[in-house]
Amino acid sequence: MSSNKNRLGPTALQRMHHTSAYATRQTIFSTVILVVMILLAAYFLLPLLWLLVSTTKTTDVLFNSPMLLPSKPGNFVTNLKQLTNTNGGMYWRWYLNSIGYSTVTATLATFISALAGYALTKYEFRFRKTAWFLVLIALLLPGATLTIPVFLLLKSFGLMNTYFAVILPMLASPFGVYFMNVYIGQSMPNELIDSGRMDGASDYQIFGRIALPIIRPGFVTLFLITFIFSWNNFFLPLLVLSSAKLFPVTLGLDVWVSTLTSPSTGVPPYPMILIGSLLSVLPMIVLFPFLRKYIAAGIATGGVKA
């Protein structure tokens, strides 16, 4: 009996030792992950915090005070009034332009991508593989290589310096087509299409009544990605727009940095421009939490399908 205990004793102790060592490794790993996540959060949030603090300063204080130390709250109101009054309130015209550009572009580009992705996934037609190959080629091409052809096309159609010059080139999105192709292929079984056809539904009715509700999480996710990309778009408006009334907020603020100077200091009114930059971030901050539940549903659907 005692010999059995002696034989079992070391084994039990070894198991306890291994369990303790495993728990220690897990604790160390979790701590390292937590530290890395805190550092990443600080990396992304500190610039936003600095932007918020800088709107409470004057130009002189901005360059002669600690970076994250706020100044007088009244300076925020002063900078906001200056932003509103400069160039007859042109900033808010740019802001509305950005909202219009981004909303129209994101809505139409997402819908077109959903239609194309649905067709490439669920239909067999001539040159289907060729079309899919062209989508992949366009996805791999750097955006800069298409700048000159897009510029020449817009100029030949007389669309330069118009709202269409900013919106139309962004409606054809190879990434959006690829994204919706993959998402529809994973989330929508072919049996639903066959069932709809048996009930006498047309292809358009199947897409609108069956496909769209199923792919809504992917649709919303792509809408959000396209909206943010369009909102931050700078180079295309710089290339095709010459009238300040058509500028988006990104291009308008850059022009101000290059052209405006303060009479008292002789340098650009940076606090005013920074408050404009802070306000330009708000749509993304508001839009993401509003659409988050759809994005989370899309991720969960992809995980179940996988």
N, C-alpha and C positions, 0 to 999 in steps of 0.2 A: 504494500500500500504506500509506504513512504517512498519506495523507488519510483512509483508512478507519479507521485507529487513532484519528485525531483526532476523527472523527465518533462512534466507539463509546465513546471515553474518557469524555466528560461524562455519557453515558447510564448507564454502569456506576457512575460516582461518584454520580450522582443516586439510583440504586437502593440503593447502600450507605448513602447519607445517609438515605433514607426508611426503610430497614430499621432503622438505628440509632435514628432518631427514634421509630419504632413500638415498639421494644424499651424505650426510655426511658419512653414513655407507659405501657406495660404494667407496668413496674416501679413507677412512681409509683402507678398504679391499684391494684396488688396491695398496696403498702405502706399506702395509705389504707384499703383494705378490712380489712387486718390490724389496723390501729389501731382502726378502728370496732368490729371484733369483740372486741378486747381490752377496750375501754371498755364494751361491752354485757355481756361476761362479768363484769367487775368490778361493774357496776351490779346484776346479779342475785346474784352470789356474796357481795359484801360484807355485805349484811344477814344472810345465813346465817352468815357468819364472825362477825359481831358477836353473833348469837344464841348461837353456840357459846361465845364468849369470856365472855359475860355470865353463863353458868351457873356460872362459877368464882368469882363475886364475891358479896359480901354486899350488902345494900341500900345501906349507906353508901358502900362502895367503888364500887358501880355508878354513882353520881352524882358521884363525886369522883376519878375516875381516867380516863386516856386510853381512848377508846372501844374500840380494838382491842388493848389491852394486857391479857393474862390475869392473873388473881390466883392465889391458892393453889389447887392441884388438889383439896385436901381439901374446899374449899367446894362442889365439884360433888357429892361424896358426901353432904355435909350437906344440900344443897338437894334432892337426890333422896330422902333419907329423909324430909325435911319434906313433900315432895310426896306420898309414899306414905302418911304418917300423917295428913295433914290430912283432916278429915271422915270418918275411918274408911276411908281408901283410896278415896274416892269418885272420884278421878281415873281409876283403872283401870276402874271401872264405866263411866265416860263413854267411855273409850278402847274398851272392848269394844262399847259401843253404837254408836260411830262405825264400827267394823269391820262390825258387823251391818247397820247402815243402808246403808253404801256397797256392801257385797258383794251383798246382796239386791237393792237398787235397781239397781245396774249390771248384774247378771245378767238380771233380769227385763226391765228397760227396753231393754237391747240386743237381747234375743230378740224382744220385741214389735216393736221398730223394724225388725228384720230381716224378720219376717213381713209387716209392713205395707209395707215398701219392696219386698219381693219381689212381693207381690200387685199393687201399683201399677205395677210395671215390666213384669211378665211376663203379666199377665192382662187381658183385656178384659171389662168387666162394666158394668152399668148404674150411672150416677152416678160412674163412675171419675174423670172430669174434675172433677166437683164435690168429690169427696173430696180430690183433689190440690190443688184451689183452697183448700179449708179448711185443709189442712196448711200451705200457703204463708201464708195469713192468720195462722194461729196462730204461725208462725215469725216473722212481722213484728211481732206484738203485743208490747209491753213486758210483762215478767213481772209487774210491779206491778199491771197491770190485771186480772189473774186472781186476785189475793189475796183479795178479798172473796168472789167466787163459791166459791172453794175452801174458805174458812173456813166459809161458810154450809152447803156440802154436807157437810163433815166434822161440823159441829155437828148437822145434821139426822139424820145416820146414827149419832150417838152415838160417834164415833170420836175426839173430842178427848182429848188427853192419853193417847194410846196409841201404840204403835210404828207402827201402820197410818197414823196421821195424818202421819207423816214420809215413809213409803215410798210410799203410793198416789199422791199428787199428782205424784210424779216419774216414774211409770211411763210416762205418755203424754208422749213427747218429740218435738215437731215437728222439731227439729234432727236427732234420731236417724233419724226416718223419711226425711227429705230426704237425709241422708248415705248411708243404706243404699240408697235409691232410685238415687242417682247411681252408687254403687260397683257395685251389682249390674248396672245397665245397661251399665257399661263392662267388667266382668270376666266376665260369664256370658252366652255366646251362646245364642240360642233353640234352636239345633240340639240342644243337650244335653237340653233339656226334651222335645223331640220324640223323641229317641232313647230316653229313659227311658219315655215313654208307649208306644212301640212294643214295649219289653221287658215291658210290663204293670205298670209301677210306678205307684202312686197318687201324687196330688199331694203328700201328706205324705212319702212315701218319696223322691220327687224332691227335695223341699226338704231332707230330713235327710241323704240319702246322696250327692246330687250338688251341691246348692247350697251347703250349709254348708261342706264342705271347700274349695270354691273361694273363697267369700267370707270365709274365716277371718281373713285379715289385716285386712279392713275391720271385721269383727266384733270382733276384739281391740282395734283402735284405738278404736272407739266405746265399748267396755267401759272402757278406760282413761280416756277423756274423761269418761264418766258417773261413774266411780268418784271421780275427782278433784273433779268438780263436787259430788257428793253429800257427799264428805268435808268440803269447805269450806262446805257449806250452813249458813247461820246464821239467816237471817230466818224461814224456814218453821218450824224447831223453836222459835224464840222466840215465834212466833205461836200454835202449837198445843199446846205442852207447858207444863205447870205443875209437874210432879213432877220434882225434881232427879235421881231415879233413872233417868229416861228421857232425860236430856240427852245430846247428843253432846259431844265434847270441845271443839268450838269455842264452843258456848254455855256450857258449864261454866266454861271459863277466863274468859270475859267476866263471868260472875256473880262469880267470885272477885275479879276486879279491882274490881268495884263494892262488894263486901261484906266482903272480908277485910282486916284491918289487923294489922300486927305490933305486939305489946305494947310492944316497946322503942322503935320509931320512930314508931308511929302512922300509918304509910303501908302500902299493900299490900305483901306480900312478893314484890316483883317478880322476884328471881332464881328463886324457886320456880316462879312462873308462867311465866317464860321457859324454864325447863327442860322444863316441860310443853308449851310451844309447840314446842320443839325436837323432843321425842319425837313430837309430832303430825305432823311433817313426814316422819318415817321411812318410813311406808308408801308414800308417793309415790316416795321415793328408792329403795326396794327394788323396787317394782312396775315402774317404768319400764324399768330395765335388763333385767328378766326378760322383759318383753313386747316389747322393742325389735326383736328379729329378725322378729316378725310384722308390726310397723309398717313396718319397712324393706321387707319382702316386698310389703306393700300398696302402698307408694310406687313400688316397681319395677314392679309389675303395672300401675299406672295410667300410668306412663311408657311402657311397651311398648304399651298400648292406644292412648295418644295418638298 
